[in-house]
Amino acid sequence: MPGDTILQVCNLTTQFTGPGGVVKAVNGVTFHVKAGQTLGVVGESGCGKSVMCLSLIGLIDPPGRIAGGEVWLDGKELLRLSPGELRRVRGREIALVFQDPMSSLNPVLTVGTQLTETIVSHVRVSRAKARRAALRLLAGVGLPDPERLMRRYPFQLSGGMRQRVMIAMALSLRPKVLIADEPTTALDVTVQAQILGEMKRLQKELGTALILVTHDLGVIAAMADTVAVMYAGSIVEYGPCTEVFTHPGHPYTKALLRAVPRLGADDGLVPIPGQPPNLLNLPDCCAFLPRCPLSGEECRGNRPRLHVCGPEHRVACHRSIGELQPYGEDLYEPAAGRRFG
């Protein structure tokens, strides 16, 4: 791994076998995250983002399986660890903030019990010391009156408070990598801004690498150093956030950017035609082909692989835009009666 890289993922492949065949939910994903930096992962629902996150920490249950690849965390290959070894790594070295805190927190245990149990199960400390640490964690994520909250159950908290508790639990062991899968789903924008601000502050304080999964490109623009655009289980564009957002190289990335509502825009919301493909028995051609206004004959051949478009900027497209023109220029011409705007 490069010197300051804390997490290196190589050709990760996760599949689910069912009566109809094999669903390639994650299909040869490769990326790395440096210590203290944020990787933003974006893409439509069904593109494999959440399954990729679960795969990184070995939480894929049958009929799913990790069919190939490597996940290196600070020089340790996670996919080769035994279940017991992997349990010791989870939480302590790599942690996950789930999308829905209500279904992830135990409804019959108080917040204090759950936080304390998380700490004592990994670290040899007394329960009194673990409780004091839990109080500091709740205060650290901006929750008022931690003493009172320690005695409460998850259902007695608001959505934003539950999400902060989840973040506190994930950070309780000061992990090297924190994965946040849609951490602000269904929260109002004020609470969302507060939670993201606390995550950024704590990340800077602890030096934790962050993998942030979200549909909100505005959040990615504000939070991420690097962005990975996923489509049909694969990364189709990867690079520095500013470079990818201002000079997108893949038609799908450009389409996502065009679909973001913009104040003062006279063309309104510009949706992407069609929908992501069924991941069951994917064809060998480009998965974005049916929706792409730039498609040509070469796109019907082999599936494109990531190739270099600039320093640390990679694009998986047979017809990636030559000079990577700035976002905002109209690169899309009518194709087969379709256009993006």
C-alpha positions in Angstrom: 0.0 0.0 0.0 1.1 3.6 -0.5 2.8 5.1 2.5 -0.1 6.9 4.2 -2.9 4.6 2.8 -4.8 3.0 5.7 -7.3 1.0 3.6 -6.7 -0.6 0.3 -9.5 -2.5 -1.5 -8.5 -4.6 -4.5 -11.0 -6.2 -7.0 -13.6 -6.8 -4.3 -16.4 -9.0 -5.7 -19.6 -9.9 -3.8 -22.3 -12.1 -5.2 -25.7 -13.4 -4.2 -26.9 -16.8 -5.6 -30.6 -17.3 -6.1 -33.1 -19.4 -8.2 -32.6 -17.0 -11.1 -28.8 -17.0 -11.1 -26.0 -15.0 -9.6 -26.4 -11.3 -8.7 -23.1 -9.5 -9.0 -23.8 -6.8 -6.3 -20.2 -5.7 -6.1 -18.2 -6.3 -9.2 -14.4 -5.8 -9.0 -14.2 -2.7 -6.9 -10.8 -1.2 -6.3 -10.0 2.0 -4.2 -7.9 3.2 -1.4 -8.3 5.6 1.5 -5.6 7.6 3.2 -5.4 8.3 6.9 -7.5 11.3 7.9 -9.1 11.7 4.5 -12.7 11.2 3.3 -13.8 9.0 0.4 -17.3 9.9 -0.8 -19.2 7.1 -2.5 -22.2 8.1 -4.7 -24.6 6.5 -7.2 -28.3 5.6 -7.5 -30.0 3.1 -5.3 -29.2 -0.5 -6.3 -25.7 0.3 -7.5 -23.9 -1.7 -4.7 -22.8 1.0 -2.3 -24.3 -0.5 0.9 -23.3 -4.1 0.0 -19.7 -2.9 -0.6 -19.7 -1.3 2.9 -20.9 -4.5 4.5 -18.4 -6.5 2.5 -15.5 -4.5 3.8 -16.1 -5.7 7.4 -17.3 -9.2 6.5 -21.1 -8.8 7.2 -22.4 -10.6 4.2 -24.7 -13.4 5.1 -25.8 -16.4 2.9 -26.9 -16.6 0.2 -24.4 -13.8 -0.3 -20.7 -14.4 -0.4 -17.5 -12.5 -1.0 -16.4 -14.2 -4.2 -13.0 -12.5 -4.6 -10.7 -9.6 -3.9 -8.6 -8.3 -1.0 -9.3 -5.8 1.8 -6.1 -4.5 3.4 -6.4 -2.5 6.6 -3.1 -1.1 7.8 -1.2 -4.1 6.4 -3.8 -6.7 7.6 -5.9 -8.6 5.0 -9.3 -8.7 6.5 -10.9 -11.3 4.2 -8.4 -13.9 5.3 -9.2 -13.5 9.0 -11.1 -16.1 11.0 -14.6 -15.0 12.2 -13.2 -14.5 15.7 -10.3 -12.4 14.5 -12.6 -10.3 12.3 -14.9 -9.6 15.3 -11.9 -8.2 17.2 -11.1 -5.9 14.3 -14.7 -4.7 13.9 -15.3 -1.6 16.0 -11.7 -1.4 17.2 -10.0 -0.8 13.8 -12.9 -0.4 11.4 -16.4 0.6 12.3 -19.7 1.1 10.5 -22.5 3.7 11.1 -25.6 2.0 9.7 -28.2 3.7 7.6 -31.1 3.2 10.0 -30.1 3.6 13.7 -33.5 2.5 15.0 -33.0 -1.0 13.5 -29.3 -1.1 14.5 -29.6 -0.1 18.1 -31.0 -2.7 20.6 -34.6 -1.5 21.6 -34.5 -3.2 25.0 -31.2 -1.9 26.2 -30.5 1.7 27.4 -28.1 3.9 25.4 -25.6 3.7 28.3 -25.7 -0.1 28.4 -25.1 -0.4 24.7 -22.2 2.1 24.7 -20.6 0.6 27.8 -20.9 -3.0 26.4 -19.2 -1.9 23.2 -16.2 -0.6 25.1 -15.8 -3.4 27.6 -16.1 -6.1 24.9 -13.0 -4.8 23.2 -11.0 -3.1 25.9 -10.0 -4.4 29.3 -11.4 -1.6 31.4 -13.8 -1.5 34.4 -17.4 -0.7 33.7 -17.1 2.5 35.7 -14.3 3.7 33.4 -16.2 2.5 30.3 -19.3 4.5 31.5 -17.2 7.6 32.0 -15.9 7.2 28.4 -19.4 6.7 27.1 -20.5 10.0 28.8 -17.6 11.8 27.0 -18.5 10.2 23.7 -22.1 11.4 23.9 -21.0 14.9 24.8 -18.4 14.7 22.0 -21.1 14.2 19.3 -23.1 17.2 20.6 -25.8 15.5 22.7 -27.0 17.6 25.7 -27.3 16.1 29.2 -25.4 12.8 28.5 -26.2 11.5 32.1 -29.9 11.6 31.3 -29.5 10.1 27.8 -27.5 7.2 29.2 -30.7 6.0 31.0 -32.9 6.3 27.9 -33.9 3.7 25.4 -33.5 4.3 21.6 -37.3 4.7 21.0 -37.2 7.6 23.5 -34.8 9.6 21.3 -35.4 11.6 18.1 -33.9 10.4 14.8 -31.0 12.9 15.0 -30.2 11.8 18.5 -30.2 8.2 17.6 -27.9 8.9 14.7 -25.5 10.7 17.0 -25.6 7.8 19.4 -24.6 5.5 16.5 -21.7 7.7 15.6 -20.6 7.8 19.3 -20.7 4.0 19.4 -18.8 3.7 16.1 -16.1 6.1 17.4 -16.0 4.6 20.9 -12.8 2.6 20.2 -11.2 5.3 18.0 -11.2 3.1 14.8 -8.7 3.8 12.0 -11.5 3.7 9.4 -15.1 4.8 9.9 -17.8 3.8 7.3 -20.9 5.9 7.3 -23.7 4.5 5.1 -26.2 7.3 4.5 -25.7 8.6 8.1 -28.2 11.5 7.7 -31.1 9.7 5.8 -34.6 11.2 6.6 -33.1 13.9 8.9 -33.9 17.6 8.3 -31.2 19.8 6.9 -30.4 21.5 10.1 -29.8 18.3 12.0 -28.0 16.9 9.0 -25.5 19.8 9.0 -24.9 19.4 12.7 -24.2 15.7 12.5 -21.9 16.1 9.5 -20.1 18.9 11.2 -19.5 16.7 14.3 -18.3 13.9 12.1 -15.8 16.2 10.4 -14.6 17.6 13.7 -14.2 14.2 15.3 -12.4 12.8 12.2 -9.9 15.7 12.3 -9.4 15.2 16.1 -8.9 11.4 15.9 -7.2 11.2 12.4 -9.8 8.6 11.3 -10.3 7.8 7.6 -13.9 8.2 6.6 -15.9 6.4 3.9 -19.1 8.4 3.4 -21.9 6.9 1.4 -24.7 9.2 0.3 -27.0 10.3 -2.5 -26.4 13.9 -1.6 -23.8 15.3 -4.0 -23.8 18.6 -2.0 -22.7 16.7 1.1 -19.9 15.0 -0.9 -18.7 18.3 -2.3 -18.5 19.7 1.2 -17.0 16.6 3.0 -15.0 14.4 0.6 -11.4 14.6 -0.6 -11.9 11.8 -3.1 -15.1 10.5 -4.7 -16.0 7.1 -6.2 -19.0 7.0 -8.5 -20.6 3.5 -8.5 -22.9 2.1 -11.2 -24.1 -1.5 -11.5 -21.8 -2.8 -8.8 -18.6 -1.2 -10.2 -16.8 2.1 -9.8 -17.1 4.0 -13.1 -15.2 7.1 -12.0 -12.7 7.7 -9.2 -10.6 10.7 -8.3 -10.2 14.0 -6.4 -13.6 15.4 -5.5 -13.0 18.8 -7.1 -11.6 17.3 -10.3 -14.5 14.8 -10.7 -17.2 17.4 -10.0 -15.7 20.1 -12.2 -14.3 17.9 -15.0 -16.5 14.7 -15.0 -15.2 12.1 -17.4 -18.0 9.5 -17.3 -21.4 10.2 -18.9 -23.0 8.8 -15.7 -21.2 11.2 -13.5 -22.2 14.1 -15.7 -25.8 12.9 -15.6 -25.8 12.7 -11.8 -24.5 16.3 -11.6 -27.2 17.5 -14.1 -29.9 15.8 -11.9 -29.0 17.9 -8.9 -31.6 20.7 -8.4 -30.0 24.2 -8.8 -31.3 27.5 -7.6 -32.0 29.8 -10.5 -31.7 27.1 -13.1 -34.2 27.6 -15.9 -34.2 23.9 -17.0 -35.4 22.6 -13.7 -34.7 19.1 -12.5 -33.0 17.0 -15.3 -33.7 13.3 -14.6 -31.6 10.4 -15.9 -33.7 8.4 -18.4 -34.2 4.7 -17.5 -33.0 2.9 -14.5 -29.9 0.9 -13.3 -29.7 -2.6 -14.8 -30.7 -5.8 -13.1 -27.5 -7.1 -11.5 -28.5 -10.7 -12.3 -26.4 -12.0 -15.2 -24.9 -8.6 -16.3 -23.9 -8.5 -19.9 -20.2 -8.1 -20.8 -20.8 -4.7 -22.5 -21.0 -1.3 -20.7 -23.7 -1.4 -18.1 -24.6 2.2 -18.8 -25.1 1.6 -22.5 -29.0 1.7 -22.6 -29.0 5.1 -20.9 -26.0 6.8 -22.4 -26.4 9.5 -25.0 -22.8 9.1 -26.1 -22.8 5.3 -26.8 -21.2 3.9 -29.9 -20.4 0.5 -31.4 -17.3 0.2 -29.2 -19.5 0.3 -26.1 -21.2 -2.9 -27.2 -17.9 -4.9 -26.8 -16.1 -5.6 -23.6 -17.0 -3.9 -20.3 -14.7 -0.8 -19.9 -12.1 -0.7 -17.2 -10.8 2.3 -15.3 -8.2 4.1 -17.2 -6.1 7.2 -16.4 -7.6 10.6 -17.2 -5.4 12.7 -15.0 -3.4 12.6 -11.8 -5.3 10.1 -9.6 -8.4 10.5 -11.9 -9.7 7.3 -13.4 -12.7 6.7 -15.7 -14.3 3.5 -17.0 -15.7 4.6 -20.3 -14.8 3.6 -23.9 -15.8 7.1 -25.0 -14.7 9.2 -22.0 -14.8 12.9 -22.8 -11.6 13.8 -24.5 -10.4 17.0 -22.7 -12.7 16.4 -19.6 -14.5 19.7 -20.3 -15.7 21.6 -17.2 -19.1 20.7 -15.8 -21.7 23.1 -17.1 -20.8 22.8 -20.8 -23.4 21.0 -22.8 -21.6 17.8 -23.8 -24.8 15.9 -24.6 -26.3 15.9 -28.0 -29.5 14.1 -29.0 -28.9 10.4 -29.3 -31.6 7.9 -30.3 -34.2 10.5 -29.4 -32.9 11.0 -25.9 -31.1 13.8 -24.2 -30.4 14.8 -20.6 -31.6 18.4 -20.9 
